Amino acid sequence: MRQPRKILACVDQSDYATHVADYAAWAATRLSSPLELLHVIDRHQEIASEIDRSGSIGMDAQENLLERLSQEEGERSRAARDQGRLFLNGLKQRCEVHAQVQIDTRQRYGQLLGTLQEQESTVAMYILGRRGESAVHTRRDLGRHVEAICRQIKRPVMTVSDDFKAPKSVLVAFDGGKMTRRGIELLAAYPNMRDLPIHVIMSGKRSNESARQLEWAERVLTDASFDVNATFIAGDPEQVVTRAIAEREADLLIMGAYSHSPWRSLLLGSRTNDLLRASQVPTITLHL
């Protein structure tokens, strides 16, 4: 029997870890999926700052220094592993209170994006903080990993930024393209989501296709027994969606992500990043 795809929660040792774990437990329950908590330790740890590496040293001194560095590196690695295990076990216990699903933990050395890509075929959804451990030291409004992951991972990615609040209403920013059409189909496939009202919002410039595309989205969800309201609202998508979230009291946003090339985003900016910055609710991005 084929193993169901898992919810993979990416956690680091920051204040955002509990938010990620709580939303991951909610998603695993709603999607009837196993949950894995993943902590990736960067293999390129910095050498202790108090070591003086300047100037020329003799052969014996050089060998002694290399041996000392190797020992200290090993000690730091062991400490990081042990600390990581305690951290993951605490999050697992937290999730077990809320999710009656299989929960595993995994700790890996490496780079986060590469580690996530290795597991892509086994994952139903990734969940990560919109900011992370580095947010304590920088003024970034989006974590340094968020855009790369959302651009390159071909699975839904939920990003969260605040304390857990069980979603009671979902807003889909729908543009009629293949990514958001796939999002409608994925949503319709999960019967445990049927109790949540779904607001499908289309914005921008109205075209001859707009009504037909909205009718399709409404029909797919209605046929799957969802309570759905589909509406076209003219105007700038970022402003329309942000206002609609507040007016409809939506607790979860679903949208397509990075439909244009990174080069065009560099020149013109990215609507995905703009919406992620503006949205105060958890957001599932689709880049399929």
C-alpha positions as CSV (number, residue, x, y, z in Angstrom):
1,M,0.0,0.0,0.0
2,R,1.4,3.4,-1.0
3,Q,2.4,5.6,1.9
4,P,0.3,8.9,2.0
5,R,2.3,12.1,1.3
6,K,3.3,13.9,4.5
7,I,3.1,17.4,5.9
8,L,6.7,18.6,6.2
9,A,7.2,21.3,8.8
10,C,10.6,23.2,8.5
11,V,11.6,24.5,12.0
12,D,14.5,26.4,13.3
13,Q,15.3,27.4,16.9
14,S,13.4,30.7,16.7
15,D,10.2,32.0,18.2
16,Y,8.5,31.1,14.9
17,A,9.0,27.3,15.4
18,T,5.9,26.9,17.6
19,H,3.7,28.8,15.1
20,V,5.0,26.4,12.4
21,A,4.4,23.3,14.5
22,D,0.9,24.3,15.5
23,Y,-0.2,25.0,11.9
24,A,1.5,21.8,10.7
25,A,-0.5,19.8,13.3
26,W,-3.7,21.5,12.0
27,A,-2.8,20.8,8.4
28,A,-1.9,17.2,9.0
29,T,-5.2,16.6,10.8
30,R,-7.2,18.4,8.0
31,L,-5.5,16.5,5.2
32,S,-5.3,13.2,7.1
33,S,-1.5,13.1,6.4
34,P,1.5,12.0,8.5
35,L,3.6,14.9,9.9
36,E,7.3,15.3,9.9
37,L,9.2,18.0,11.8
38,L,12.5,18.8,10.1
39,H,15.4,20.7,11.5
40,V,18.3,21.4,9.2
41,I,21.7,22.3,10.7
42,D,24.0,24.2,8.3
43,R,27.1,22.1,7.9
44,H,29.3,25.2,7.4
45,Q,29.5,26.4,11.0
46,E,31.7,29.3,11.8
47,I,35.1,28.8,13.5
48,A,35.1,30.2,17.0
49,S,35.8,33.9,16.9
50,E,38.3,33.9,19.7
51,I,40.9,31.9,17.7
52,D,43.6,34.1,16.2
53,R,44.3,32.8,12.6
54,S,46.5,35.8,11.5
55,G,50.2,35.7,10.6
56,S,52.6,32.9,9.9
57,I,53.1,30.0,12.4
58,G,55.5,27.2,12.6
59,M,54.8,23.6,11.5
60,D,54.2,22.2,15.0
61,A,52.0,25.1,16.0
62,Q,50.0,24.7,12.8
63,E,49.4,21.0,13.5
64,N,48.4,21.8,17.0
65,L,46.0,24.5,15.8
66,L,44.4,22.2,13.3
67,E,43.9,19.5,15.9
68,R,42.4,22.0,18.3
69,L,40.0,23.3,15.6
70,S,39.0,19.8,14.7
71,Q,38.2,19.0,18.3
72,E,36.2,22.2,18.8
73,E,34.3,21.6,15.6
74,G,33.4,18.1,16.7
75,E,32.2,19.4,20.1
76,R,30.1,22.1,18.5
77,S,28.6,19.5,16.1
78,R,27.6,17.2,19.0
79,A,26.2,20.1,21.0
80,A,24.1,21.2,18.0
81,R,22.8,17.7,17.4
82,D,21.9,17.2,21.1
83,Q,20.2,20.6,21.3
84,G,18.4,19.9,18.1
85,R,17.0,16.6,19.4
86,L,15.7,18.3,22.5
87,F,14.1,21.0,20.5
88,L,12.4,18.6,18.1
89,N,11.2,16.4,20.9
90,G,9.5,19.4,22.5
91,L,7.8,20.3,19.3
92,K,6.7,16.7,18.7
93,Q,5.1,16.6,22.2
94,R,3.3,19.9,21.4
95,C,1.9,18.5,18.1
96,E,0.8,15.2,19.7
97,V,-1.6,17.2,21.9
98,H,-3.5,18.5,18.8
99,A,-2.9,16.0,16.0
100,Q,-4.0,12.3,16.0
101,V,-1.6,11.4,13.2
102,Q,1.8,9.8,12.8
103,I,4.4,12.3,13.9
104,D,8.1,11.9,13.1
105,T,11.2,14.1,13.6
106,R,14.2,14.4,11.4
107,Q,17.5,16.3,11.8
108,R,19.8,16.8,8.9
109,Y,23.1,18.6,8.1
110,G,23.0,20.5,4.9
111,Q,21.3,23.4,3.1
112,L,17.6,23.8,3.6
113,L,16.4,24.1,0.0
114,G,18.4,21.1,-1.2
115,T,17.1,19.0,1.7
116,L,13.5,19.9,0.9
117,Q,14.0,19.1,-2.8
118,E,15.3,15.7,-1.9
119,Q,12.0,14.8,-0.2
120,E,9.6,16.5,-2.7
121,S,8.1,13.3,-4.0
122,T,6.9,12.3,-0.5
123,V,5.5,15.6,0.5
124,A,1.9,16.9,0.3
125,M,2.7,20.3,1.7
126,Y,5.6,22.2,3.2
127,I,5.1,24.6,6.2
128,L,7.6,27.2,7.3
129,G,7.9,30.5,9.0
130,R,7.7,33.6,6.9
131,R,10.7,34.7,8.9
132,G,13.1,32.6,10.9
133,E,16.0,32.5,13.2
134,S,17.9,35.2,11.2
135,A,15.0,37.6,11.8
136,V,16.4,38.3,15.2
137,H,19.5,39.8,13.6
138,T,18.1,41.4,10.4
139,R,15.3,43.6,9.4
140,R,14.1,41.3,6.6
141,D,10.3,41.2,6.3
142,L,10.6,37.9,4.5
143,G,13.0,35.1,5.6
144,R,16.0,34.6,3.3
145,H,14.8,31.1,2.4
146,V,11.1,31.9,1.7
147,E,11.3,33.1,-1.9
148,A,13.8,30.4,-3.0
149,I,11.7,27.7,-1.6
150,C,8.4,29.0,-2.9
151,R,10.0,29.5,-6.4
152,Q,11.7,26.1,-6.7
153,I,9.5,23.7,-4.8
154,K,6.7,22.1,-6.9
155,R,4.4,21.5,-3.9
156,P,2.1,23.7,-2.0
157,V,4.0,25.8,0.6
158,M,2.3,27.3,3.7
159,T,4.1,30.2,5.3
160,V,3.0,31.5,8.7
161,S,3.9,34.6,10.6
162,D,2.0,34.7,13.9
163,D,0.5,32.6,16.7
164,F,-1.8,29.8,15.7
165,K,-5.4,30.5,15.0
166,A,-7.5,27.7,13.6
167,P,-8.7,28.8,10.1
168,K,-12.5,29.3,9.9
169,S,-12.6,30.8,6.4
170,V,-10.4,30.5,3.3
171,L,-9.8,33.0,0.5
172,V,-8.4,31.9,-2.8
173,A,-6.8,34.6,-5.0
174,F,-7.8,33.2,-8.3
175,D,-6.4,34.3,-11.7
176,G,-7.7,31.5,-13.9
177,G,-4.2,30.2,-14.6
178,K,-3.0,26.6,-14.2
179,M,-1.5,27.2,-10.8
180,T,-4.7,28.6,-9.2
181,R,-6.9,26.1,-11.1
182,R,-4.8,23.3,-9.6
183,G,-5.3,25.0,-6.2
184,I,-9.0,24.8,-6.6
185,E,-8.8,21.1,-7.6
186,L,-6.5,20.3,-4.6
187,L,-8.9,22.1,-2.2
188,A,-11.9,20.2,-3.6
189,A,-10.0,16.9,-3.1
190,Y,-9.9,17.2,0.8
191,P,-13.3,16.4,2.4
192,N,-12.1,17.5,5.8
193,M,-12.0,21.1,4.6
194,R,-15.7,21.2,3.6
195,D,-16.8,23.0,6.8
196,L,-14.7,26.0,5.9
197,P,-16.4,28.7,3.7
198,I,-14.4,29.4,0.6
199,H,-14.2,32.8,-1.0
200,V,-12.8,32.8,-4.5
201,I,-11.7,36.3,-5.5
202,M,-10.6,37.3,-9.0
203,S,-9.1,40.8,-9.6
204,G,-7.3,42.9,-12.1
205,K,-8.9,43.8,-15.4
206,R,-12.1,42.0,-16.3
207,S,-11.8,40.0,-19.5
208,N,-14.2,37.9,-21.6
209,E,-12.8,34.8,-19.8
210,S,-13.3,36.1,-16.3
211,A,-16.9,35.0,-15.8
212,R,-16.3,31.6,-17.3
213,Q,-13.2,30.9,-15.2
214,L,-15.0,32.0,-12.0
215,E,-18.0,29.8,-12.9
216,W,-15.6,26.8,-13.3
217,A,-14.0,27.4,-9.9
218,E,-17.4,27.7,-8.2
219,R,-18.7,24.6,-9.9
220,V,-15.7,22.4,-8.9
221,L,-16.0,23.4,-5.3
222,T,-19.8,23.2,-5.2
223,D,-19.7,19.8,-6.7
224,A,-17.4,18.7,-3.9
225,S,-19.9,20.0,-1.3
226,F,-18.1,23.2,-0.4
227,D,-19.8,26.4,0.6
228,V,-18.3,28.8,-1.9
229,N,-18.7,32.4,-3.0
230,A,-16.9,33.4,-6.2
231,T,-16.5,37.1,-7.1
232,F,-14.7,39.4,-9.5
233,I,-13.5,42.7,-8.0
234,A,-11.8,45.1,-10.4
235,G,-8.6,46.8,-9.1
236,D,-5.0,46.1,-8.1
237,P,-4.7,42.5,-7.0
238,E,-2.6,43.2,-3.9
239,Q,-5.1,45.8,-2.6
240,V,-8.1,43.8,-3.6
241,V,-6.9,40.6,-1.9
242,T,-5.7,42.4,1.3
243,R,-9.0,44.2,1.6
244,A,-11.0,41.0,0.9
245,I,-9.2,39.1,3.6
246,A,-10.2,41.8,6.2
247,E,-13.8,42.2,4.9
248,R,-14.5,38.4,4.7
249,E,-12.5,37.7,7.9
250,A,-10.5,35.0,6.1
251,D,-7.9,33.1,8.1
252,L,-6.1,31.4,5.3
253,L,-5.0,32.7,1.8
254,I,-4.3,30.4,-1.2
255,M,-2.6,31.9,-4.2
256,G,-0.3,31.2,-7.2
257,A,3.3,32.2,-6.7
258,Y,6.0,33.6,-8.9
259,S,4.4,33.2,-12.3
260,H,7.0,35.4,-13.9
261,S,10.7,34.8,-14.3
262,P,13.2,35.9,-11.5
263,W,14.7,38.4,-14.0
264,R,11.3,40.1,-14.5
265,S,10.7,40.1,-10.8
266,L,14.1,41.8,-10.3
267,L,13.1,44.6,-12.7
268,L,9.4,45.0,-11.8
269,G,9.1,43.6,-8.4
270,S,7.1,40.5,-7.4
271,R,3.4,40.5,-6.6
272,T,3.9,37.3,-4.7
273,N,6.4,39.0,-2.3
274,D,4.1,42.0,-2.0
275,L,1.2,39.8,-1.0
276,L,3.3,37.8,1.4
277,R,4.4,41.0,3.1
278,A,0.9,42.5,3.1
279,S,-1.0,39.4,4.3
280,Q,-1.2,38.9,8.0
281,V,-2.8,35.4,7.7
282,P,-1.1,32.1,6.8
283,T,-0.6,31.8,3.1
284,I,-0.4,28.7,0.9
285,T,1.5,29.5,-2.3
286,L,1.3,27.2,-5.4
287,H,4.1,27.0,-7.9
288,L,3.3,23.8,-9.7
